[in-house]
Amino acid sequence: MGKKKNKNKKKKVNAKKERYAKFRKDKPSTMSFDVPNFTPEQQMQKQEDDRNISLFLRNAPRYPAREISERKMKSKR
């Protein structure tokens, strides 16, 4: 069986946590995010930009990383 814990015993303070506590920032518990109000022209521009980005990501050639191509060339020798 296990040893009973003493409930009156104080917890040991973690020295590392104490030392670096000054660098930790307090974060708010709730995030406040307000959506900006765009004019109709700005909305159209944003949609056009999103469309262009998605087309680019869909159709852009995907070249292998430089290290991979170098490794392939080295193995072909």
N, C-alpha and C positions, 0 to 999 in steps of 0.2 A: 504494500500500500504506500501511498505517498505521504510526504511530510506536510503537516498543516502549516499554512502561511500565517504569519503574524500580521493582523490587520492594522496594528498600531505603529508598525515599523515605517519610517519615512523611506520614500523612493530615493535611489541613488541618482544624483544629478549628473547628466551627461556633459562632461567638460567640453567636448567638441561643439555640441549644440549651443552651450552658453557662449563660447568664444565667437561663433559665427552668427549669433542671433542679431547682431547689429547690422549685418548685411542683408538680412531678409526684409522684404517690404511687405507691409500689410496690404492684402488684396481685398477689394470689396466683395462681399458675398453675392451681390446681384450685379449682373452686367447690364448697363444701360446702353441701348443701341437705338439710335434714331435714324430712320431712313430719310435721306435728304429729299427734299421736294424739288423735282426737276421740271423745267419748262418743257412743253411739247417738243421743241427743237432739240433740247438736251436728251430727251428720252429717245428720239429718233437716232441721234448721233450715237448714243450708248448701244442701241440695238444693232446699228450698222457695225460698230466696232466689235461687238460680241460675235456677230456673224462672220466678220473678216478673220477674227482670231480662230474661230472654230474651223473655218475653211482651211486656214493655214495649217493648223494642227492635224487636220485630217489628210491633207494632200502633200505636206512637206516631206521631202525625202529624209529618211532616217539613216544617217551614216553611222557605222560602228565607231566605237570609241577609238581613239588613236592607239592606245595600248593594245587593243585587240587586233587591229590591222597590222601593227608592227609584229605582234606575236605570230600572226599568220604568215607574214612575209618571211620571218625568220625560220619558220618550220618548213617552208617550201624549198629552202636552200639545200 
